[in-house]
Amino acid sequence: MRRRNAGITLVEVAAGVTLVGIVVALLVPALSRSARFQRVVECEGHLRTMYGAQSKAPPPGPSQIGSAYWTRLTETTPPLLSKETLRCPMVDTADAAASHYLGPCEDPAKAGAKEPIGCDQEHNHSDDGKEGGNVLLKSGEVVTERTGVWFSATRHGKCRP
């Protein structure tokens, strides 16, 4: 029996579609994770920038604790921080909050090197607050955690709005 080269068979098309489907199913989750990871790294960068700016700033006044600690750095002349730096890249909504980061609950000069002086707000990295966030320690180190330091900073009042 002689076969004609008139085209491809239905079985070959089904096999091709199946292979493309498998490749797409493997790539989509990996790409979405890498995009999220990139935003978390950008958030860490914001905290590092905030640390550098606060080291050049004058000491805070008594009313400049919490998020106001970071907001005051956008109001210096010249500004030590841009307003965009105070917005976490993980937050998709266009809310009116001046800062998406919590600030220290007291003057950072009194804090120990491993104590938090800033961190993400509870819902920056997830709607339910279970994804944790980034924490800026007085030493300048940024720690990314789901619990531990971040949980202590947000739930136990070491950082505040």
CYANA upper distance limits for C-alpha pairs under 8 A (distance plus 0.5 A):
  8 ILE  CA     12 GLU  CA      6.90
  8 ILE  CA     13 VAL  CA      7.72
  9 THR  CA     13 VAL  CA      7.03
 10 LEU  CA     14 ALA  CA      6.70
 11 VAL  CA     15 ALA  CA      6.67
 12 GLU  CA     16 GLY  CA      6.72
 13 VAL  CA     17 VAL  CA      6.68
 14 ALA  CA     18 THR  CA      6.59
 15 ALA  CA     19 LEU  CA      6.74
 16 GLY  CA     20 VAL  CA      6.76
 17 VAL  CA     21 GLY  CA      6.60
 18 THR  CA     22 ILE  CA      6.77
 19 LEU  CA     23 VAL  CA      6.82
 20 VAL  CA     24 VAL  CA      6.70
 21 GLY  CA     25 ALA  CA      6.56
 22 ILE  CA     26 LEU  CA      6.80
 23 VAL  CA     27 LEU  CA      6.70
 24 VAL  CA     28 VAL  CA      6.52
 25 ALA  CA     29 PRO  CA      7.86
 26 LEU  CA     30 ALA  CA      7.43
 27 LEU  CA     31 LEU  CA      6.58
 28 VAL  CA     32 SER  CA      6.75
 29 PRO  CA     33 ARG  CA      6.67
 30 ALA  CA     34 SER  CA      6.75
 31 LEU  CA     35 ALA  CA      6.74
 32 SER  CA     36 ARG  CA      6.81
 33 ARG  CA     37 PHE  CA      6.59
 34 SER  CA     38 GLN  CA      6.64
 35 ALA  CA     39 ARG  CA      7.00
 36 ARG  CA     40 VAL  CA      6.81
 36 ARG  CA     90 MET  CA      8.34
 37 PHE  CA     41 VAL  CA      6.73
 38 GLN  CA     42 GLU  CA      6.73
 39 ARG  CA     43 CYS  CA      6.64
 39 ARG  CA     89 PRO  CA      6.24
 39 ARG  CA     90 MET  CA      6.49
 40 VAL  CA     44 GLU  CA      6.81
 40 VAL  CA     89 PRO  CA      8.07
 40 VAL  CA     90 MET  CA      7.40
 41 VAL  CA     45 GLY  CA      6.79
 42 GLU  CA     46 HIS  CA      6.89
 42 GLU  CA     89 PRO  CA      7.37
 43 CYS  CA     47 LEU  CA      7.05
 43 CYS  CA     88 CYS  CA      6.22
 43 CYS  CA     89 PRO  CA      6.56
 43 CYS  CA     90 MET  CA      7.87
 43 CYS  CA    134 ASN  CA      8.00
 44 GLU  CA     48 ARG  CA      6.83
 44 GLU  CA    134 ASN  CA      6.95
 44 GLU  CA    142 VAL  CA      6.94
 45 GLY  CA     49 THR  CA      6.66
 46 HIS  CA     50 MET  CA      6.65
 46 HIS  CA     85 THR  CA      6.06
 46 HIS  CA     86 LEU  CA      7.74
 46 HIS  CA     88 CYS  CA      8.16
 47 LEU  CA     51 TYR  CA      6.69
 47 LEU  CA    118 GLY  CA      8.23
 47 LEU  CA    119 CYS  CA      8.31
 47 LEU  CA    135 VAL  CA      8.43
 47 LEU  CA    136 LEU  CA      6.72
 47 LEU  CA    142 VAL  CA      7.63
 48 ARG  CA     52 GLY  CA      6.86
 48 ARG  CA    136 LEU  CA      8.01
 48 ARG  CA    140 GLY  CA      7.33
 48 ARG  CA    141 GLU  CA      8.26
 48 ARG  CA    142 VAL  CA      7.56
 49 THR  CA     53 ALA  CA      6.71
 49 THR  CA     81 LEU  CA      8.26
 49 THR  CA     85 THR  CA      8.30
 50 MET  CA     54 GLN  CA      6.62
 50 MET  CA     70 TRP  CA      7.79
 50 MET  CA     81 LEU  CA      7.51
 50 MET  CA     85 THR  CA      8.25
 51 TYR  CA     55 SER  CA      6.85
 51 TYR  CA    136 LEU  CA      8.14
 51 TYR  CA    140 GLY  CA      6.63
 52 GLY  CA     56 LYS  CA      7.40
 53 ALA  CA     57 ALA  CA      6.92
 53 ALA  CA     73 LEU  CA      7.62
 53 ALA  CA     80 LEU  CA      5.90
 53 ALA  CA     81 LEU  CA      7.04
 54 GLN  CA     58 PRO  CA      8.47
 54 GLN  CA     70 TRP  CA      8.37
 54 GLN  CA     73 LEU  CA      7.70
 54 GLN  CA     80 LEU  CA      8.47
 56 LYS  CA     80 LEU  CA      8.46
 57 ALA  CA     73 LEU  CA      7.67
 57 ALA  CA     80 LEU  CA      8.16
 59 PRO  CA    107 ASP  CA      8.48
 60 PRO  CA     64 GLN  CA      6.05
 60 PRO  CA     65 ILE  CA      7.83
 60 PRO  CA     69 TYR  CA      7.36
 60 PRO  CA    107 ASP  CA      7.52
 61 GLY  CA     65 ILE  CA      8.20
 63 SER  CA     68 ALA  CA      8.17
 64 GLN  CA     68 ALA  CA      5.47
 64 GLN  CA     69 TYR  CA      5.31
 64 GLN  CA     72 ARG  CA      7.79
 65 ILE  CA     69 TYR  CA      5.43
 65 ILE  CA    103 GLY  CA      6.97
 65 ILE  CA    104 PRO  CA      6.53
 65 ILE  CA    105 CYS  CA      6.41
 65 ILE  CA    106 GLU  CA      6.72
 65 ILE  CA    107 ASP  CA      7.72
 66 GLY  CA     70 TRP  CA      8.22
 66 GLY  CA    102 LEU  CA      6.34
 66 GLY  CA    103 GLY  CA      4.27
 66 GLY  CA    104 PRO  CA      5.55
 66 GLY  CA    105 CYS  CA      6.13
 66 GLY  CA    106 GLU  CA      8.40
 66 GLY  CA    159 CYS  CA      7.07
 66 GLY  CA    160 ARG  CA      5.33
 66 GLY  CA    161 PRO  CA      5.44
 67 SER  CA     71 THR  CA      6.88
 67 SER  CA     99 SER  CA      6.79
 67 SER  CA    101 TYR  CA      6.89
 67 SER  CA    102 LEU  CA      5.54
 67 SER  CA    103 GLY  CA      5.03
 67 SER  CA    104 PRO  CA      8.21
 67 SER  CA    160 ARG  CA      7.36
 67 SER  CA    161 PRO  CA      5.42
 68 ALA  CA     72 ARG  CA      6.46
 68 ALA  CA    103 GLY  CA      7.71
 68 ALA  CA    161 PRO  CA      8.36
 69 TYR  CA     73 LEU  CA      7.78
 69 TYR  CA    103 GLY  CA      6.45
 69 TYR  CA    104 PRO  CA      7.87
 70 TRP  CA     74 THR  CA      7.93
 70 TRP  CA     86 LEU  CA      7.98
 70 TRP  CA     99 SER  CA      7.90
 70 TRP  CA    103 GLY  CA      7.16
 71 THR  CA     75 GLU  CA      7.57
 71 THR  CA     83 LYS  CA      8.40
 71 THR  CA     86 LEU  CA      8.13
 71 THR  CA     98 ALA  CA      7.40
 71 THR  CA     99 SER  CA      7.19
 72 ARG  CA     76 THR  CA      7.22
 73 LEU  CA     79 PRO  CA      6.75
 73 LEU  CA     80 LEU  CA      5.85
 73 LEU  CA     81 LEU  CA      6.10
 74 THR  CA     79 PRO  CA      5.42
 74 THR  CA     80 LEU  CA      6.43
 74 THR  CA     81 LEU  CA      5.35
 74 THR  CA     82 SER  CA      6.19
 74 THR  CA     83 LYS  CA      6.72
 75 GLU  CA     79 PRO  CA      6.19
 75 GLU  CA     80 LEU  CA      8.43
 76 THR  CA     80 LEU  CA      6.99
 81 LEU  CA     85 THR  CA      7.07
 81 LEU  CA     86 LEU  CA      8.48
 82 SER  CA     86 LEU  CA      7.79
 83 LYS  CA     87 ARG  CA      7.65
 83 LYS  CA     98 ALA  CA      7.99
 83 LYS  CA     99 SER  CA      8.45
 86 LEU  CA     98 ALA  CA      7.58
 86 LEU  CA     99 SER  CA      5.29
 86 LEU  CA    100 HIS  CA      6.45
 86 LEU  CA    101 TYR  CA      7.16
 87 ARG  CA     91 VAL  CA      8.12
 87 ARG  CA     98 ALA  CA      8.20
 87 ARG  CA     99 SER  CA      6.32
 87 ARG  CA    100 HIS  CA      5.67
 87 ARG  CA    101 TYR  CA      8.03
 88 CYS  CA    100 HIS  CA      6.23
 88 CYS  CA    101 TYR  CA      7.88
 88 CYS  CA    120 ASP  CA      8.25
 88 CYS  CA    124 ASN  CA      7.34
 90 MET  CA    124 ASN  CA      6.39
 90 MET  CA    125 HIS  CA      6.13
 91 VAL  CA    124 ASN  CA      5.92
 91 VAL  CA    125 HIS  CA      7.53
100 HIS  CA    120 ASP  CA      7.14
100 HIS  CA    121 GLN  CA      6.64
100 HIS  CA    124 ASN  CA      7.70
101 TYR  CA    118 GLY  CA      7.18
101 TYR  CA    119 CYS  CA      6.07
101 TYR  CA    120 ASP  CA      5.20
101 TYR  CA    121 GLN  CA      5.93
101 TYR  CA    161 PRO  CA      8.06
102 LEU  CA    118 GLY  CA      5.86
102 LEU  CA    119 CYS  CA      5.75
102 LEU  CA    120 ASP  CA      6.50
102 LEU  CA    121 GLN  CA      6.29
102 LEU  CA    159 CYS  CA      6.09
102 LEU  CA    160 ARG  CA      5.59
102 LEU  CA    161 PRO  CA      5.43
103 GLY  CA    117 ILE  CA      6.48
103 GLY  CA    118 GLY  CA      5.04
103 GLY  CA    119 CYS  CA      7.38
103 GLY  CA    159 CYS  CA      5.76
103 GLY  CA    160 ARG  CA      6.03
103 GLY  CA    161 PRO  CA      6.86
104 PRO  CA    108 PRO  CA      7.04
104 PRO  CA    116 PRO  CA      7.68
104 PRO  CA    117 ILE  CA      4.99
104 PRO  CA    118 GLY  CA      6.20
104 PRO  CA    158 LYS  CA      6.96
104 PRO  CA    159 CYS  CA      5.18
104 PRO  CA    160 ARG  CA      6.77
105 CYS  CA    117 ILE  CA      8.29
105 CYS  CA    157 GLY  CA      7.48
105 CYS  CA    158 LYS  CA      6.21
105 CYS  CA    159 CYS  CA      5.76
105 CYS  CA    160 ARG  CA      6.29
106 GLU  CA    110 LYS  CA      8.02
107 ASP  CA    111 ALA  CA      7.83
108 PRO  CA    117 ILE  CA      6.69
108 PRO  CA    138 LYS  CA      7.50
111 ALA  CA    115 GLU  CA      6.54
111 ALA  CA    116 PRO  CA      8.47
111 ALA  CA    117 ILE  CA      8.31
111 ALA  CA    138 LYS  CA      7.43
112 GLY  CA    138 LYS  CA      7.28
113 ALA  CA    137 LEU  CA      7.20
113 ALA  CA    138 LYS  CA      5.42
113 ALA  CA    139 SER  CA      5.26
114 LYS  CA    137 LEU  CA      6.10
114 LYS  CA    138 LYS  CA      6.69
114 LYS  CA    139 SER  CA      6.90
115 GLU  CA    137 LEU  CA      5.88
115 GLU  CA    138 LYS  CA      6.42
116 PRO  CA    135 VAL  CA      6.88
116 PRO  CA    136 LEU  CA      6.09
116 PRO  CA    137 LEU  CA      4.71
116 PRO  CA    138 LYS  CA      6.50
116 PRO  CA    149 VAL  CA      8.32
116 PRO  CA    153 ALA  CA      6.98
116 PRO  CA    158 LYS  CA      7.17
116 PRO  CA    159 CYS  CA      7.50
117 ILE  CA    135 VAL  CA      8.37
117 ILE  CA    136 LEU  CA      6.38
117 ILE  CA    137 LEU  CA      6.12
117 ILE  CA    138 LYS  CA      6.25
117 ILE  CA    158 LYS  CA      8.06
117 ILE  CA    159 CYS  CA      7.00
118 GLY  CA    135 VAL  CA      6.49
118 GLY  CA    136 LEU  CA      5.51
118 GLY  CA    137 LEU  CA      7.57
118 GLY  CA    159 CYS  CA      6.50
119 CYS  CA    133 GLY  CA      7.64
119 CYS  CA    134 ASN  CA      6.13
119 CYS  CA    135 VAL  CA      4.74
119 CYS  CA    136 LEU  CA      6.24
119 CYS  CA    150 TRP  CA      7.65
119 CYS  CA    153 ALA  CA      7.88
119 CYS  CA    154 THR  CA      8.31
119 CYS  CA    159 CYS  CA      7.40
120 ASP  CA    124 ASN  CA      6.62
120 ASP  CA    125 HIS  CA      8.38
120 ASP  CA    133 GLY  CA      6.02
120 ASP  CA    134 ASN  CA      6.21
120 ASP  CA    135 VAL  CA      7.21
121 GLN  CA    133 GLY  CA      8.25
121 GLN  CA    154 THR  CA      7.97
121 GLN  CA    161 PRO  CA      8.42
122 GLU  CA    126 SER  CA      8.33
122 GLU  CA    129 GLY  CA      5.62
122 GLU  CA    132 GLY  CA      7.74
122 GLU  CA    133 GLY  CA      8.12
122 GLU  CA    154 THR  CA      7.55
123 HIS  CA    127 ASP  CA      5.70
123 HIS  CA    128 ASP  CA      7.07
123 HIS  CA    129 GLY  CA      5.55
124 ASN  CA    129 GLY  CA      8.24
124 ASN  CA    133 GLY  CA      7.84
125 HIS  CA    129 GLY  CA      7.62
125 HIS  CA    131 GLU  CA      6.53
125 HIS  CA    132 GLY  CA      7.21
125 HIS  CA    133 GLY  CA      6.62
126 SER  CA    130 LYS  CA      7.15
126 SER  CA    131 GLU  CA      6.15
126 SER  CA    132 GLY  CA      8.25
130 LYS  CA    146 ARG  CA      7.22
131 GLU  CA    146 ARG  CA      5.74
132 GLY  CA    144 THR  CA      8.20
132 GLY  CA    145 GLU  CA      6.17
132 GLY  CA    146 ARG  CA      4.18
132 GLY  CA    147 THR  CA      6.49
132 GLY  CA    150 TRP  CA      6.81
132 GLY  CA    151 PHE  CA      7.57
133 GLY  CA    144 THR  CA      6.28
133 GLY  CA    145 GLU  CA      6.32
133 GLY  CA    146 ARG  CA      6.73
133 GLY  CA    150 TRP  CA      6.78
134 ASN  CA    142 VAL  CA      6.99
134 ASN  CA    143 VAL  CA      6.08
134 ASN  CA    144 THR  CA      4.90
134 ASN  CA    145 GLU  CA      6.97
134 ASN  CA    150 TRP  CA      7.30
135 VAL  CA    142 VAL  CA      5.99
135 VAL  CA    143 VAL  CA      5.62
135 VAL  CA    144 THR  CA      6.86
135 VAL  CA    145 GLU  CA      8.39
135 VAL  CA    149 VAL  CA      7.67
135 VAL  CA    150 TRP  CA      6.36
135 VAL  CA    153 ALA  CA      8.35
136 LEU  CA    140 GLY  CA      6.87
136 LEU  CA    141 GLU  CA      6.53
136 LEU  CA    142 VAL  CA      5.13
136 LEU  CA    143 VAL  CA      7.08
137 LEU  CA    141 GLU  CA      5.92
137 LEU  CA    142 VAL  CA      6.75
137 LEU  CA    143 VAL  CA      8.15
143 VAL  CA    149 VAL  CA      8.36
144 THR  CA    150 TRP  CA      8.26
145 GLU  CA    149 VAL  CA      7.55
145 GLU  CA    150 TRP  CA      6.66
146 ARG  CA    150 TRP  CA      7.25
146 ARG  CA    151 PHE  CA      7.75
147 THR  CA    151 PHE  CA      5.17
147 THR  CA    152 SER  CA      8.06
148 GLY  CA    152 SER  CA      6.64
149 VAL  CA    153 ALA  CA      6.52
150 TRP  CA    154 THR  CA      6.67
151 PHE  CA    155 ARG  CA      6.20
151 PHE  CA    156 HIS  CA      8.16
152 SER  CA    156 HIS  CA      5.69
152 SER  CA    157 GLY  CA      8.03
152 SER  CA    158 LYS  CA      7.57
153 ALA  CA    157 GLY  CA      6.47
153 ALA  CA    158 LYS  CA      5.05
153 ALA  CA    159 CYS  CA      5.79
154 THR  CA    158 LYS  CA      7.06
154 THR  CA    159 CYS  CA      6.35
154 THR  CA    160 ARG  CA      7.58
